[in-house]
Amino acid sequence: MNEPYSYFTSKLKKLYGKFDDTHKRFEKSSNTEISRELGYSDAQFSRLINDTATEGEYARANQNVDRILELIELKKKLELLESGSPKKTRLPLKLAIALLILFACLGITYLFTLEKNETEDVQTVKYDMLRWSFETPFVNPYTKLKELPSDCDFPCYKYQGKWQLKNEYKLPFFRERNGFHYLATDAIMFARCMGEKSDKGNIIEGYEYQRHEIWYDTREVPIDSFLLGNTDLRKFYVEMDFSKDESFVKIATIHTFYRDEFLIDSTQIHRTGRDIGRDIEFISPSELSAIFPNQNVISDLVNEINMITRDPLNDFSKPSSCNPAAVPNIDFHAVSAGDEMRFDCKMTTSRVTLNYTKTFVLQDQYIKNICRELAN
């Protein structure tokens, strides 16, 4: 038995009880349940538990399980503080919960450096680490009903939960060479009340996984062809499906960890945010060769991609400039699953500002019941 594997199983025993080395399973949970809770795919966890994973996989797995155990220990200390003196420790507890989330989500940024030959598992893990931070017993960062003020005047409580991107949106890159486009395909955001920043309950913190793609138009159509005026995108471009147009080739996938902050007033929601971590997976040289037989074309394309990663993508990592969204419901107690936050935003790349719309849909609401005021 190699040392990293032994270390891995010994640490998991603290979480899941006695380990049966013959059948490769733990006493308290199935391997499938464990893989989901730890943010691994079934295939990756199978390699880890059967002593067939790579040295790098064990190094990352051991770091992650140590992180989980440290989180559990910190949570126990917080619970002791809370049971000891709730009024005096309320603000520090909220601050500590925020640190818990950030500490857990550091695992996402760390996972952005995984080797490319683990691509399929990595895509799952990147989102699952964020899911683990909000949907497992290890960390529960949401404000609960019992923690709300006696008059229930805490607007953010019904916004807590999982939000997803409603529609894809796309933007053309403006640069020396035409033909490159940015497509936002998916976003999953977990939102929590940020009570440690405002006791009015009007600030929401969101941790968001984004999946974007870079596409290349082999015709290299000028950017003006897609614009109505200087900043608006033409309808045909907004509705275009790159995957169904033979002129467009996907050349990279971008995984981003993003932190949002939302301020709620009586009728509007104001959004700010920025990247915390980002990883880019490029199409393989062999796939490029199958599409472009001319090696000179491939060489030029690779150079362009490298320049895009150094310059235009930095623009995409700057804070978004968005107009306020209308609240889903003036009565915040009535906010429910299916409600939307629609933001009209501007993205500036290489001095060109383009308008786009990003809409979040509430998919899984944490508090479904309506808060009840305490009797005097």
C-alpha positions as CSV (number, residue, x, y, z in Angstrom):
1,M,0.0,0.0,0.0
2,N,1.6,3.3,-1.0
3,E,1.8,6.1,1.5
4,P,-0.5,8.7,-0.3
5,Y,-3.2,6.1,-0.6
6,S,-2.9,5.1,3.0
7,Y,-3.0,8.7,4.1
8,F,-6.2,9.2,1.9
9,T,-8.1,6.3,3.4
10,S,-7.0,7.1,7.0
11,K,-8.4,10.6,6.7
12,L,-11.6,9.4,5.1
13,K,-12.1,7.1,8.1
14,K,-12.6,10.2,10.2
15,L,-15.5,11.2,8.0
16,Y,-17.1,7.9,7.0
17,G,-16.1,5.3,9.7
18,K,-14.3,2.0,9.3
19,F,-12.8,1.1,5.9
20,D,-13.1,-2.4,4.4
21,D,-9.9,-2.8,2.5
22,T,-11.1,-6.0,0.8
23,H,-14.3,-4.5,-0.7
24,K,-13.0,-0.9,-0.8
25,R,-15.9,0.7,1.0
26,F,-16.6,2.6,4.2
27,E,-18.9,1.8,7.0
28,K,-21.2,4.9,7.0
29,S,-21.7,5.8,3.3
30,S,-21.5,4.2,-0.1
31,N,-18.7,5.2,-2.5
32,T,-21.1,7.0,-4.7
33,E,-22.4,9.1,-1.9
34,I,-18.9,9.9,-0.8
35,S,-17.7,10.9,-4.3
36,R,-20.6,13.3,-4.6
37,E,-20.0,14.8,-1.2
38,L,-16.3,15.3,-1.9
39,G,-16.9,16.7,-5.4
40,Y,-15.4,13.8,-7.5
41,S,-16.8,11.9,-10.4
42,D,-17.4,8.2,-9.9
43,A,-14.5,7.4,-12.1
44,Q,-12.0,9.6,-10.3
45,F,-13.1,8.4,-6.8
46,S,-12.9,4.8,-8.0
47,R,-9.2,5.4,-9.0
48,L,-8.5,7.0,-5.6
49,I,-10.2,4.3,-3.5
50,N,-8.7,1.4,-5.5
51,D,-5.1,2.6,-5.2
52,T,-4.8,3.3,-9.0
53,A,-4.8,7.1,-9.1
54,T,-1.8,9.1,-10.1
55,E,0.6,10.7,-7.6
56,G,-0.9,14.1,-8.6
57,E,-4.4,13.0,-8.0
58,Y,-3.5,11.7,-4.5
59,A,-1.7,14.9,-3.7
60,R,-4.8,17.0,-4.6
61,A,-7.2,14.6,-2.9
62,N,-5.2,14.6,0.3
63,Q,-5.1,18.4,0.3
64,N,-8.9,18.5,-0.2
65,V,-9.7,16.0,2.5
66,D,-7.4,17.9,5.0
67,R,-9.3,21.1,4.0
68,I,-12.6,19.4,4.8
69,L,-11.5,18.2,8.2
70,E,-10.2,21.7,9.0
71,L,-13.6,23.1,8.0
72,I,-15.4,20.6,10.2
73,E,-13.2,21.5,13.2
74,L,-13.7,25.2,12.6
75,K,-17.5,24.7,12.4
76,K,-17.5,22.8,15.7
77,K,-15.7,25.8,17.3
78,L,-18.3,28.2,15.8
79,E,-21.1,26.1,17.2
80,L,-19.5,26.2,20.7
81,L,-19.3,30.0,20.4
82,E,-22.9,30.2,19.3
83,S,-24.2,28.1,22.1
84,G,-22.1,30.0,24.6
85,S,-23.2,33.6,23.9
86,P,-25.3,34.1,20.8
87,K,-25.8,37.9,21.1
88,K,-22.2,38.7,21.6
89,T,-20.9,36.3,18.9
90,R,-23.5,36.9,16.2
91,L,-21.3,39.2,14.0
92,P,-18.1,37.1,14.4
93,L,-20.1,34.0,13.6
94,K,-21.3,35.6,10.3
95,L,-17.8,36.6,9.5
96,A,-16.5,33.2,10.2
97,I,-19.2,31.6,8.0
98,A,-18.0,33.8,5.1
99,L,-14.4,32.6,5.8
100,L,-15.7,29.0,5.7
101,I,-17.1,29.5,2.2
102,L,-14.1,31.3,0.9
103,F,-11.8,28.7,2.4
104,A,-13.9,25.9,0.8
105,C,-14.1,27.6,-2.5
106,L,-10.3,28.0,-2.7
107,G,-10.4,24.4,-3.7
108,I,-12.1,25.4,-6.9
109,T,-9.3,27.9,-7.8
110,Y,-6.8,25.2,-6.9
111,L,-8.5,22.7,-9.1
112,F,-8.1,25.0,-12.1
113,T,-4.5,23.8,-12.3
114,L,-5.3,20.1,-12.9
115,E,-3.6,18.3,-15.7
116,K,-5.4,18.4,-19.1
117,N,-5.5,14.6,-19.4
118,E,-8.1,14.6,-16.7
119,T,-10.5,17.0,-18.6
120,E,-13.7,15.1,-18.2
121,D,-13.4,14.6,-14.5
122,V,-12.0,18.1,-14.0
123,Q,-15.1,19.8,-15.5
124,T,-17.3,17.9,-13.0
125,V,-15.0,18.6,-10.1
126,K,-14.9,22.3,-10.7
127,Y,-18.6,22.7,-10.3
128,D,-18.9,19.9,-7.7
129,M,-16.5,21.7,-5.3
130,L,-18.8,24.7,-5.4
131,R,-21.8,22.5,-4.9
132,W,-20.1,20.8,-2.0
133,S,-19.7,24.1,-0.3
134,F,-23.4,24.7,-0.3
135,E,-25.2,21.4,-0.6
136,T,-23.6,19.0,1.9
137,P,-23.6,18.8,5.7
138,F,-20.0,20.0,5.9
139,V,-20.8,23.6,5.3
140,N,-24.2,25.4,5.5
141,P,-23.6,29.1,4.9
142,Y,-27.2,30.1,4.5
143,T,-29.1,32.4,7.0
144,K,-31.9,30.3,8.5
145,L,-35.4,31.2,9.6
146,K,-34.5,31.2,13.3
147,E,-31.8,33.7,12.6
148,L,-34.1,36.3,11.0
149,P,-35.1,39.4,13.0
150,S,-38.4,39.3,14.9
151,D,-40.2,41.5,12.3
152,C,-38.9,39.3,9.4
153,D,-37.6,42.5,7.6
154,F,-34.7,40.8,6.0
155,P,-35.2,40.9,2.2
156,C,-32.3,38.6,1.1
157,Y,-33.6,35.5,2.9
158,K,-35.9,34.4,0.0
159,Y,-33.1,34.9,-2.5
160,Q,-30.9,32.2,-1.0
161,G,-30.2,29.1,-3.0
162,K,-29.1,28.0,-6.4
163,W,-29.5,30.3,-9.4
164,Q,-28.7,29.4,-13.1
165,L,-28.1,31.3,-16.3
166,K,-31.4,31.4,-18.3
167,N,-30.0,32.1,-21.8
168,E,-26.7,31.9,-23.5
169,Y,-25.1,35.2,-24.6
170,K,-22.3,36.0,-27.0
171,L,-19.9,38.8,-27.8
172,P,-17.5,39.3,-30.7
173,F,-13.9,40.2,-29.8
174,F,-12.7,43.5,-31.1
175,R,-9.0,43.2,-32.0
176,E,-6.6,43.5,-34.9
177,R,-7.9,40.3,-36.5
178,N,-11.6,39.5,-37.0
179,G,-13.3,36.2,-36.4
180,F,-13.1,35.5,-32.7
181,H,-16.2,35.3,-30.5
182,Y,-17.0,34.7,-26.8
183,L,-20.0,32.5,-25.9
184,A,-21.3,32.2,-22.3
185,T,-23.0,28.8,-22.2
186,D,-23.7,28.2,-18.5
187,A,-23.6,29.7,-15.0
188,I,-24.5,28.2,-11.7
189,M,-24.6,30.5,-8.7
190,F,-25.1,29.8,-5.0
191,A,-26.5,32.9,-3.2
192,R,-26.5,33.6,0.5
193,C,-27.4,36.5,2.8
194,M,-24.4,38.5,3.7
195,G,-25.4,39.3,7.2
196,E,-21.9,40.1,8.4
197,K,-21.8,43.1,6.0
198,S,-25.3,44.4,6.6
199,D,-27.8,43.7,9.4
200,K,-30.6,45.1,7.2
201,G,-30.6,41.9,5.1
202,N,-30.2,43.8,1.9
203,I,-26.9,42.3,0.6
204,I,-26.5,38.9,-1.2
205,E,-23.2,37.2,-1.8
206,G,-23.1,34.9,-4.8
207,Y,-20.4,32.3,-5.7
208,E,-20.7,31.4,-9.4
209,Y,-19.2,28.8,-11.7
210,Q,-19.2,30.0,-15.3
211,R,-18.6,28.0,-18.5
212,H,-17.6,30.0,-21.5
213,E,-16.2,29.2,-25.0
214,I,-14.1,30.9,-27.6
215,W,-15.2,30.4,-31.2
216,Y,-13.4,31.2,-34.5
217,D,-15.2,32.3,-37.6
218,T,-13.2,31.0,-40.5
219,R,-14.6,33.8,-42.8
220,E,-13.3,36.4,-40.3
221,V,-16.4,38.6,-40.8
222,P,-15.8,42.1,-39.5
223,I,-17.3,42.9,-36.1
224,D,-19.4,45.8,-37.6
225,S,-21.5,43.1,-39.4
226,F,-22.8,41.9,-36.0
227,L,-23.5,45.4,-34.5
228,L,-26.5,47.7,-34.6
229,G,-25.0,51.1,-34.1
230,N,-21.8,51.1,-31.9
231,T,-22.8,49.0,-28.9
232,D,-25.9,46.8,-29.6
233,L,-25.8,43.3,-31.1
234,R,-28.0,42.5,-34.1
235,K,-30.9,40.1,-33.5
236,F,-29.6,37.5,-35.9
237,Y,-26.3,37.4,-34.0
238,V,-27.9,37.0,-30.6
239,E,-30.0,34.1,-31.9
240,M,-27.1,32.5,-33.9
241,D,-26.1,28.9,-33.0
242,F,-22.3,28.7,-33.6
243,S,-22.4,24.9,-33.4
244,K,-24.8,24.7,-36.4
245,D,-22.7,27.0,-38.6
246,E,-19.8,25.2,-40.5
247,S,-17.9,28.5,-40.6
248,F,-17.5,28.5,-36.8
249,V,-15.0,26.4,-34.9
250,K,-14.8,26.1,-31.1
251,I,-11.2,26.6,-30.1
252,A,-11.3,26.8,-26.3
253,T,-13.4,26.3,-23.2
254,I,-13.1,28.7,-20.3
255,H,-14.0,27.8,-16.7
256,T,-14.4,30.7,-14.3
257,F,-15.0,31.1,-10.6
258,Y,-16.8,34.4,-10.0
259,R,-17.9,36.3,-6.9
260,D,-21.1,38.4,-7.1
261,E,-22.5,40.9,-4.7
262,F,-26.1,42.1,-4.9
263,L,-27.6,45.1,-3.1
264,I,-31.5,45.0,-2.8
265,D,-33.6,48.1,-2.4
266,S,-37.3,48.3,-2.6
267,T,-37.7,47.9,-6.4
268,Q,-34.2,47.1,-7.8
269,I,-31.2,44.8,-7.4
270,H,-27.7,46.2,-8.0
271,R,-25.0,43.8,-9.1
272,T,-21.2,44.0,-8.9
273,G,-18.6,41.2,-9.1
274,R,-15.4,39.9,-10.6
275,D,-13.3,36.8,-11.4
276,I,-11.5,35.0,-8.6
277,G,-10.1,32.1,-10.6
278,R,-10.1,31.1,-14.3
279,D,-8.8,28.2,-16.4
280,I,-8.7,27.8,-20.2
281,E,-8.8,24.4,-22.1
282,F,-7.7,24.7,-25.7
283,I,-8.7,22.4,-28.5
284,S,-5.9,19.8,-29.2
285,P,-3.4,20.3,-32.0
286,S,-4.7,17.1,-33.6
287,E,-8.2,18.4,-33.8
288,L,-7.0,21.7,-35.3
289,S,-5.1,19.7,-37.9
290,A,-8.2,17.8,-38.9
291,I,-10.0,21.1,-39.5
292,F,-7.1,23.1,-41.0
293,P,-4.8,21.0,-43.1
294,N,-2.4,24.0,-43.7
295,Q,0.0,24.1,-40.7
296,N,0.7,27.8,-41.3
297,V,-3.0,28.5,-40.6
298,I,-2.8,26.5,-37.4
299,S,0.4,28.4,-36.3
300,D,-1.3,31.7,-37.0
301,L,-4.4,30.6,-35.1
302,V,-2.5,29.4,-32.1
303,N,-0.7,32.7,-31.9
304,E,-4.0,34.6,-32.0
305,I,-5.4,32.4,-29.3
306,N,-2.3,33.1,-27.1
307,M,-2.7,36.8,-27.7
308,I,-6.4,36.6,-26.8
309,T,-5.6,34.9,-23.5
310,R,-3.1,37.6,-22.6
311,D,-5.2,40.7,-23.6
312,P,-8.9,40.5,-24.4
313,L,-9.7,37.9,-21.7
314,N,-8.3,40.2,-19.1
315,D,-11.1,42.6,-20.1
316,F,-13.6,39.9,-19.3
317,S,-12.1,39.4,-15.9
318,K,-12.8,43.1,-14.9
319,P,-15.9,43.9,-12.9
320,S,-19.1,43.8,-15.0
321,S,-20.9,47.1,-15.5
322,C,-24.6,46.3,-15.2
323,N,-27.8,48.3,-14.8
324,P,-30.0,47.4,-11.8
325,A,-32.4,44.6,-12.3
326,A,-36.1,44.9,-11.2
327,V,-36.8,42.8,-8.1
328,P,-38.8,39.6,-9.0
329,N,-41.5,40.7,-6.6
330,I,-42.0,43.9,-4.6
331,D,-43.1,41.7,-1.7
332,F,-39.7,40.0,-1.0
333,H,-41.6,37.3,1.1
334,A,-43.2,36.2,-2.2
335,V,-40.0,35.5,-4.1
336,S,-40.0,31.9,-5.2
337,A,-38.4,29.3,-7.4
338,G,-38.6,30.3,-11.1
339,D,-38.2,34.0,-10.4
340,E,-35.5,35.9,-12.4
341,M,-33.0,38.6,-12.0
342,R,-32.4,40.2,-15.4
343,F,-29.3,42.5,-15.8
344,D,-28.5,44.6,-18.8
345,C,-24.7,44.9,-18.8
346,K,-21.8,46.4,-20.8
347,M,-18.5,44.7,-21.6
348,T,-15.6,46.7,-22.8
349,T,-12.8,45.0,-24.7
350,S,-10.1,46.8,-26.6
351,R,-12.0,50.1,-26.2
352,V,-15.2,48.8,-27.7
353,T,-18.2,48.6,-25.4
354,L,-20.9,46.0,-26.2
355,N,-24.3,45.5,-24.6
356,Y,-25.6,42.1,-23.4
357,T,-28.2,40.7,-21.1
358,K,-27.5,38.2,-18.3
359,T,-30.5,36.6,-16.6
360,F,-30.4,34.4,-13.5
361,V,-33.2,32.0,-12.7
362,L,-33.9,30.8,-9.1
363,Q,-33.8,27.0,-9.5
364,D,-33.5,25.7,-5.9
365,Q,-34.7,28.0,-3.1
366,Y,-33.2,27.4,0.3
367,I,-36.1,28.9,2.4
368,K,-39.4,28.1,0.8
369,N,-41.6,29.0,3.8
370,I,-42.5,32.6,4.6
371,C,-41.0,34.1,7.8
372,R,-43.5,34.6,10.6
373,E,-43.1,37.6,12.9
374,L,-42.6,36.9,16.6
375,A,-45.5,37.9,18.8
376,N,-44.8,40.7,21.3
